[in-house]
Amino acid sequence: MTSPGPTQDLAPAAELDLDFRGRAKRILLLAGPIIGAMLSQNIVNLVDTAMVGQLGSAALGAVGLSSMSHWLAVAFFNGLGAGVQVITARRVGEENPRGAVGALHGALLLILLVVIPFSVTLATQAPALFGLLTSDPRVAELGVPYLQIRLCAGAFVVANVSYRGYWNGIGRSSIYLRTIIVIHTVNVVLNYLFIYGKFGFPELGVTGAGIGSAVAVIVGTLLHTVMAWRHSRRHGFFGRGTLTAGLFGNVIRFSAPTGVQMIFMSGGFVLFYRIAELLGTKQLAVTNVLVNLSLVCILPAMAFGLAATTLVGRALGARQPKLAARYGWDTVLLGCAAMLLLGGTLAAAPGVWLGLLMNDPAAEALGILSLILLGLTQPIDGVGMVLSQTLIGAGAVRSVMLASVLLQWVLFLPAVYVFGVHMKGGLLVLWVGMGLYRALFAVVMVVLFRRGAWAKIKV
């Protein structure tokens, strides 16, 4: 049976009289599947980390550097997900479902023309690029094949992010959840088979982890395409006339700033890993584990932010700026509550979490205080994450990009290098700096949202 069209269950004008409980229900109905998908992603990240962690600190460091490098390589193009969602949500508010499909078509066209040749070409340069990231030959030996495999599948990662933007934008986040669960199930099963050589499969170690991840995202793209054909072909999916030159330009306009932000964000994390590597291989391994644990906390907040992107965008499309503002603040409150719960579990039992994910007692001891600090700062980080996504949903992509890039590259990264490496402050200084940087970002997002200029942006 074909699902209802994307505009049937979205009526912003009818929501003006809702109280907080009513708005919270709307937020949770949309955010719930996204949260499930994000938690699924984090569980898989932790399972992958635990699997690779059994191979030793060098393997863990190699996967950490490779994963961040892969993130950097596709970061700009992953901005397409935000661009698609911004436009889709606004078109749904305007009751124009074909325009929503056109935004997705624009992203898929860019992937075919640009992302595929770029990612494959970059894969051939992986040995030279990886040599810039580590001075440990064993880490490089393990990391290069993994990175090459992940880069060759980079276009499928971008396609999945673009589909996510479409599903979230039309209020069908449950489809995204079902698809991501399939992706993660395939990923975990293949990782188990290829990393350890189970049931007759070759024992490939770190390279096997790369194969499992690559095959999983390819399966995901195929499934997304089938689901879009089933649910949206009556609105023009894979049909003619949905993508105009103006709409294609808008996809680029709202994707590019977010893409730039993601380049600098991911590049900053690669540099952060490099700074940690300068402290030692054990510090690098701990940093990889702490980053993955932080994603367990931050991605649910990002899920609330993605829900706000849709709710704010469609409220503005229906010319209801007051409703958009209400949804923004309500989502911050709910997101911070989730961050408090998850961050508290990290701070309460740091040794347990590190022991689960590492097989190196000396490295585990290095990370205890940093993990406590990470857990305690999660609610503050949630404010910045949710409001940044809310502002992106309103079209204020440039303001968010500038704040993120300047705080990270002008303040945070130079400071942690100087105080952590040059002045020998060690690993804890790196994570104190991370907490301060995210707190400042949250303050800037609050100021930008309170000013209200975002409500006047045309999409």
C-alpha positions as CSV (number, residue, x, y, z in Angstrom):
1,M,0.0,0.0,0.0
2,T,1.3,3.4,-0.9
3,S,1.9,5.7,2.1
4,P,0.1,9.1,2.3
5,G,1.7,12.0,0.5
6,P,4.2,14.1,2.4
7,T,1.9,17.0,2.8
8,Q,-1.1,15.1,4.3
9,D,0.2,15.0,7.9
10,L,1.9,18.3,8.0
11,A,-0.3,21.4,8.7
12,P,1.7,24.1,10.5
13,A,-1.2,26.6,10.7
14,A,-3.1,24.1,12.8
15,E,-0.3,23.9,15.3
16,L,-0.3,27.6,16.5
17,D,-2.7,26.8,19.4
18,L,-0.7,23.8,20.6
19,D,0.7,24.0,24.1
20,F,4.2,22.7,25.0
21,R,3.0,19.1,25.5
22,G,1.4,19.2,22.0
23,R,4.4,20.6,20.4
24,A,6.7,18.2,22.2
25,K,4.6,15.3,20.9
26,R,5.1,16.6,17.4
27,I,8.8,16.9,17.9
28,L,9.1,13.4,19.4
29,L,7.1,11.8,16.6
30,L,9.5,13.2,14.1
31,A,12.7,13.0,16.2
32,G,12.0,9.5,17.6
33,P,12.9,7.6,14.5
34,I,15.8,9.9,13.9
35,I,17.0,9.3,17.4
36,G,16.7,5.6,16.9
37,A,18.7,5.8,13.7
38,M,21.4,8.0,15.4
39,L,21.6,5.6,18.4
40,S,21.9,2.7,15.9
41,Q,24.7,4.5,14.2
42,N,26.5,5.0,17.5
43,I,26.0,1.5,18.6
44,V,27.5,0.3,15.4
45,N,30.4,2.8,15.8
46,L,31.0,1.3,19.3
47,V,30.7,-2.3,18.1
48,D,33.2,-1.5,15.3
49,T,35.5,0.1,17.7
50,A,35.3,-2.9,20.1
51,M,35.9,-5.3,17.2
52,V,38.9,-3.4,15.9
53,G,40.1,-2.7,19.4
54,Q,40.8,-6.4,19.9
55,L,43.5,-6.1,17.2
56,G,45.5,-3.6,19.3
57,S,46.2,0.1,19.6
58,A,47.8,0.5,16.2
59,A,44.7,-0.9,14.5
60,L,42.4,1.3,16.5
61,G,44.5,4.3,15.7
62,A,44.6,3.4,12.0
63,V,40.8,3.1,11.8
64,G,40.4,6.4,13.7
65,L,42.7,8.3,11.4
66,S,41.1,6.7,8.3
67,S,37.6,7.3,9.4
68,M,38.3,11.0,10.0
69,S,40.1,11.3,6.7
70,H,37.1,9.6,4.9
71,W,34.8,12.0,6.7
72,L,36.9,14.9,5.5
73,A,36.9,13.7,1.9
74,V,33.1,13.5,1.7
75,A,32.3,16.3,4.1
76,F,31.6,19.1,1.6
77,F,29.2,16.8,-0.4
78,N,27.5,15.7,2.8
79,G,26.2,19.2,3.0
80,L,23.7,18.1,0.3
81,G,21.7,16.4,3.1
82,A,21.2,19.7,4.8
83,G,20.4,21.5,1.6
84,V,17.8,18.9,0.6
85,Q,16.2,19.0,4.0
86,V,16.0,22.8,4.1
87,I,14.3,23.0,0.7
88,T,12.1,20.0,1.2
89,A,10.7,21.2,4.5
90,R,10.0,24.6,3.1
91,R,8.3,23.2,0.0
92,V,6.1,20.9,2.2
93,G,5.0,23.9,4.2
94,E,4.1,25.5,0.8
95,E,2.2,22.3,-0.2
96,N,4.5,21.7,-3.2
97,P,5.6,18.0,-3.0
98,R,7.1,18.0,-6.5
99,G,9.5,20.8,-5.5
100,A,10.5,18.6,-2.6
101,V,11.3,15.7,-4.9
102,G,13.2,18.1,-7.2
103,A,15.6,19.0,-4.4
104,L,16.4,15.3,-4.0
105,H,16.9,15.0,-7.8
106,G,19.4,17.9,-7.7
107,A,21.5,16.2,-5.0
108,L,21.5,12.8,-6.9
109,L,22.6,14.6,-10.1
110,L,25.5,16.3,-8.3
111,I,26.6,12.9,-6.9
112,L,26.7,11.4,-10.4
113,L,28.5,14.2,-12.0
114,V,31.0,15.2,-9.2
115,V,31.1,12.9,-6.2
116,I,31.8,9.6,-7.9
117,P,34.8,10.8,-10.0
118,F,36.2,12.8,-7.1
119,S,36.1,10.0,-4.5
120,V,37.5,7.4,-6.8
121,T,40.4,9.7,-7.8
122,L,41.1,10.5,-4.2
123,A,41.3,6.8,-3.3
124,T,44.3,6.5,-5.6
125,Q,46.1,9.1,-3.6
126,A,45.4,7.6,-0.2
127,P,49.0,6.3,0.5
128,A,50.4,9.8,0.0
129,L,47.7,11.5,2.0
130,F,47.9,9.0,4.9
131,G,51.6,9.6,5.2
132,L,50.9,13.1,6.2
133,L,48.8,12.0,9.2
134,T,51.0,9.7,11.1
135,S,54.6,8.9,11.8
136,D,53.9,5.4,12.9
137,P,54.6,3.0,10.0
138,R,52.4,0.3,11.4
139,V,49.4,2.6,11.7
140,A,50.0,3.7,8.1
141,E,50.3,0.1,6.9
142,L,46.9,-0.8,8.4
143,G,45.1,2.4,7.6
144,V,45.8,2.9,3.9
145,P,43.8,-0.1,2.5
146,Y,40.9,0.7,4.9
147,L,40.8,4.4,3.7
148,Q,40.9,3.4,0.0
149,I,38.0,1.0,0.4
150,R,35.9,3.6,2.3
151,L,36.7,6.3,-0.3
152,C,35.6,4.2,-3.2
153,A,32.2,3.9,-1.5
154,G,32.1,7.6,-0.7
155,A,29.4,8.5,-3.3
156,F,27.0,6.0,-1.6
157,V,27.5,7.7,1.7
158,V,26.6,11.1,0.2
159,A,23.6,9.6,-1.5
160,N,22.3,8.1,1.8
161,V,22.8,11.5,3.5
162,S,20.8,13.1,0.7
163,Y,18.0,10.6,1.1
164,R,18.0,11.2,4.8
165,G,17.5,14.9,4.2
166,Y,14.5,14.1,1.9
167,W,12.8,11.7,4.3
168,N,13.3,14.0,7.3
169,G,12.1,17.0,5.3
170,I,8.8,15.4,4.3
171,G,8.2,14.1,7.8
172,R,8.9,10.4,7.0
173,S,11.8,9.8,9.3
174,S,10.6,6.3,10.0
175,I,11.7,5.3,6.5
176,Y,15.1,6.6,7.3
177,L,15.2,4.6,10.5
178,R,14.2,1.3,8.8
179,T,16.8,1.8,6.2
180,I,19.6,2.6,8.6
181,I,18.9,-0.4,10.7
182,V,19.4,-2.6,7.6
183,I,22.6,-0.8,6.8
184,H,24.0,-1.3,10.3
185,T,23.0,-4.9,10.5
186,V,24.8,-5.6,7.3
187,N,27.8,-3.7,8.5
188,V,28.1,-5.5,11.8
189,V,27.7,-9.0,10.3
190,L,30.2,-8.4,7.5
191,N,32.7,-6.8,9.9
192,Y,32.5,-9.9,12.1
193,L,33.0,-12.2,9.2
194,F,35.8,-10.3,7.5
195,I,37.7,-9.0,10.5
196,Y,38.1,-12.3,12.2
197,G,37.6,-14.7,9.3
198,K,34.5,-16.5,10.5
199,F,32.5,-19.2,8.7
200,G,35.0,-19.6,5.9
201,F,35.5,-15.9,5.1
202,P,39.1,-14.6,4.9
203,E,40.6,-13.0,8.0
204,L,41.3,-9.5,6.8
205,G,41.6,-7.5,10.1
206,V,41.3,-3.7,9.6
207,T,40.8,-4.2,5.8
208,G,37.8,-6.4,6.5
209,A,36.3,-3.7,8.6
210,G,36.5,-1.4,5.6
211,I,34.9,-3.9,3.3
212,G,32.0,-4.4,5.7
213,S,31.3,-0.7,6.0
214,A,31.6,-0.1,2.2
215,V,29.2,-2.9,1.3
216,A,26.7,-1.8,3.9
217,V,26.4,1.8,2.5
218,I,25.9,0.5,-1.0
219,V,23.1,-1.7,0.2
220,G,21.6,1.3,1.9
221,T,21.6,3.4,-1.2
222,L,19.8,0.7,-3.2
223,L,17.2,0.3,-0.4
224,H,16.7,4.1,-0.2
225,T,16.1,4.2,-3.9
226,V,13.5,1.4,-3.8
227,M,11.7,3.1,-0.9
228,A,11.6,6.5,-2.7
229,W,10.2,4.9,-5.8
230,R,7.4,3.3,-3.7
231,H,6.6,6.4,-1.7
232,S,7.3,9.3,-4.0
233,R,6.9,8.4,-7.6
234,R,3.5,10.0,-7.7
235,H,5.2,13.2,-6.8
236,G,7.7,12.8,-9.7
237,F,10.5,10.7,-8.3
238,F,12.7,9.7,-11.3
239,G,10.2,11.6,-13.4
240,R,10.6,14.7,-15.5
241,G,9.9,18.3,-14.7
242,T,10.7,18.3,-11.0
243,L,14.2,19.8,-11.2
244,T,14.5,23.3,-12.6
245,A,17.6,25.4,-13.0
246,G,16.4,27.7,-10.1
247,L,15.8,24.7,-7.8
248,F,19.2,23.2,-8.7
249,G,20.8,26.5,-7.8
250,N,19.0,26.5,-4.5
251,V,20.3,23.0,-3.7
252,I,23.8,24.3,-4.2
253,R,23.1,27.6,-2.4
254,F,21.9,25.9,0.8
255,S,24.3,22.9,0.6
256,A,27.6,24.7,0.0
257,P,27.9,26.6,3.3
258,T,27.0,23.5,5.3
259,G,29.5,21.6,3.1
260,V,32.2,24.1,3.9
261,Q,31.4,23.9,7.6
262,M,31.6,20.1,7.4
263,I,35.0,20.3,5.6
264,F,36.4,22.5,8.3
265,M,34.7,20.5,11.1
266,S,36.0,17.1,9.8
267,G,39.4,18.6,8.9
268,G,39.6,19.9,12.4
269,F,38.9,16.5,13.8
270,V,41.6,15.0,11.6
271,L,44.0,17.7,12.9
272,F,42.8,16.9,16.5
273,Y,43.6,13.3,15.9
274,R,47.0,14.4,14.6
275,I,47.6,16.5,17.7
276,A,46.7,13.5,19.9
277,E,49.0,11.3,17.8
278,L,51.9,13.7,18.6
279,L,51.3,12.8,22.3
280,G,51.7,9.1,21.5
281,T,49.9,6.1,20.0
282,K,48.1,5.3,23.2
283,Q,46.8,8.9,23.4
284,L,45.6,8.5,19.8
285,A,43.8,5.3,20.6
286,V,42.1,6.9,23.6
287,T,41.1,9.9,21.5
288,N,39.4,7.6,19.0
289,V,37.4,5.9,21.7
290,L,36.4,9.2,23.3
291,V,35.3,10.7,20.0
292,N,33.1,7.6,19.4
293,L,31.7,7.8,22.9
294,S,30.9,11.5,22.3
295,L,29.0,10.6,19.2
296,V,26.8,8.4,21.3
297,C,25.7,11.5,23.1
298,I,25.8,14.2,20.4
299,L,23.9,12.4,17.7
300,P,20.7,12.2,19.6
301,A,21.0,15.9,20.0
302,M,21.6,16.2,16.3
303,A,18.5,14.1,15.8
304,F,16.5,16.6,17.7
305,G,18.2,19.3,15.6
306,L,17.2,17.6,12.4
307,A,13.6,17.4,13.6
308,A,13.8,21.1,14.3
309,T,15.2,21.7,10.8
310,T,12.0,20.2,9.4
311,L,9.5,21.8,11.8
312,V,11.0,25.2,11.6
313,G,11.4,25.1,7.8
314,R,7.8,24.0,7.2
315,A,6.5,26.5,9.7
316,L,8.3,29.3,7.8
317,G,7.0,27.9,4.5
318,A,3.5,28.3,5.9
319,R,4.4,31.9,7.1
320,Q,4.3,31.1,10.8
321,P,7.5,32.5,12.3
322,K,6.2,32.5,15.9
323,L,5.5,28.8,15.6
324,A,9.0,28.3,14.2
325,A,10.6,30.0,17.2
326,R,8.5,27.9,19.6
327,Y,9.7,24.7,18.0
328,G,13.3,25.9,18.2
329,W,13.3,26.5,21.9
330,D,11.2,23.4,22.7
331,T,13.6,21.2,20.8
332,V,16.5,22.6,22.7
333,L,14.9,21.7,26.0
334,L,14.2,18.1,24.9
335,G,17.6,17.7,23.3
336,C,19.4,18.9,26.4
337,A,17.5,16.4,28.5
338,A,18.6,13.6,26.3
339,M,22.2,14.8,26.5
340,L,22.1,15.1,30.3
341,L,21.0,11.5,30.5
342,L,23.6,10.1,28.1
343,G,26.4,12.3,29.3
344,G,25.7,11.3,32.9
345,T,26.2,7.6,32.1
346,L,29.7,8.4,30.7
347,A,30.7,10.5,33.7
348,A,29.4,8.0,36.2
349,A,31.4,5.0,35.0
350,P,34.3,6.1,32.8
351,G,36.4,3.0,33.6
352,V,33.6,0.7,32.5
353,W,33.2,2.3,29.1
354,L,36.9,2.5,28.4
355,G,37.3,-1.1,29.5
356,L,34.6,-2.3,27.1
357,L,36.1,-0.6,24.1
358,M,39.9,-1.0,24.7
359,N,42.2,-3.9,25.3
360,D,45.1,-1.8,26.8
361,P,44.9,-1.0,30.5
362,A,47.6,1.7,30.3
363,A,45.7,3.5,27.6
364,E,42.4,3.1,29.5
365,A,44.0,4.8,32.6
366,L,45.0,7.8,30.4
367,G,41.4,8.5,29.4
368,I,39.5,8.4,32.7
369,L,39.5,12.1,33.6
370,S,38.9,13.2,29.9
371,L,35.9,10.9,29.7
372,I,34.4,12.3,32.9
373,L,34.8,15.9,31.5
374,L,33.3,14.8,28.2
375,G,30.2,13.4,29.9
376,L,29.6,16.5,32.1
377,T,29.7,18.9,29.2
378,Q,27.2,17.1,27.0
379,P,24.1,19.2,27.9
380,I,25.9,22.4,27.0
381,D,27.0,20.9,23.7
382,G,23.4,19.9,23.1
383,V,22.3,23.6,23.1
384,G,24.7,24.4,20.3
385,M,24.0,21.3,18.3
386,V,20.2,21.7,18.3
387,L,20.2,25.5,17.7
388,S,22.7,25.2,14.9
389,Q,20.4,22.7,13.1
390,T,17.4,24.9,13.8
391,L,19.2,27.9,12.2
392,I,20.2,25.7,9.2
393,G,16.5,24.7,8.8
394,A,15.6,28.4,8.6
395,G,18.2,29.0,5.9
396,A,20.9,30.7,8.1
397,V,23.5,28.3,6.8
398,R,26.2,31.0,6.4
399,S,26.0,32.3,9.9
400,V,26.3,28.8,11.4
401,M,29.2,28.0,9.1
402,L,31.2,31.1,10.0
403,A,30.7,30.6,13.8
404,S,31.7,27.0,13.6
405,V,34.8,27.5,11.4
406,L,36.1,30.5,13.3
407,L,35.7,29.1,16.8
408,Q,37.3,25.7,15.8
409,W,40.2,26.9,13.7
410,V,41.1,30.3,15.2
411,L,40.6,29.4,18.8
412,F,40.2,25.7,19.7
413,L,42.8,23.9,17.5
414,P,45.7,26.4,18.1
415,A,45.0,26.4,21.8
416,V,45.0,22.6,22.3
417,Y,48.2,22.3,20.3
418,V,50.0,25.0,22.3
419,F,48.8,23.9,25.7
420,G,48.5,20.2,25.1
421,V,51.6,19.5,23.0
422,H,54.0,22.5,23.1
423,M,53.5,23.1,26.8
424,K,53.2,19.3,27.5
425,G,49.7,19.5,29.1
426,G,48.8,16.1,27.8
427,L,45.6,14.4,26.8
428,L,43.4,16.1,29.4
429,V,44.2,19.5,28.1
430,L,42.9,18.5,24.7
431,W,39.5,17.6,26.1
432,V,39.3,20.6,28.4
433,G,39.8,22.7,25.2
434,M,37.1,20.7,23.4
435,G,34.6,21.4,26.2
436,L,35.3,25.2,26.2
437,Y,35.1,25.3,22.4
438,R,31.7,23.6,22.4
439,A,30.4,25.9,25.2
440,L,31.4,29.0,23.2
441,F,29.7,27.6,20.1
442,A,26.5,27.1,22.1
443,V,26.6,30.7,23.4
444,V,26.9,32.0,19.8
445,M,24.0,29.9,18.6
446,V,21.8,31.2,21.4
447,V,22.6,34.8,20.4
448,L,21.9,34.2,16.7
449,F,18.6,32.5,17.4
450,R,17.4,35.2,19.8
451,R,18.1,37.9,17.2
452,G,15.5,36.4,14.9
453,A,17.0,37.5,11.6
454,W,16.6,33.8,10.4
455,A,12.8,34.2,10.2
456,K,13.2,36.6,7.2
457,I,15.4,34.3,5.0
458,K,13.9,33.3,1.6
459,V,14.3,29.7,0.5
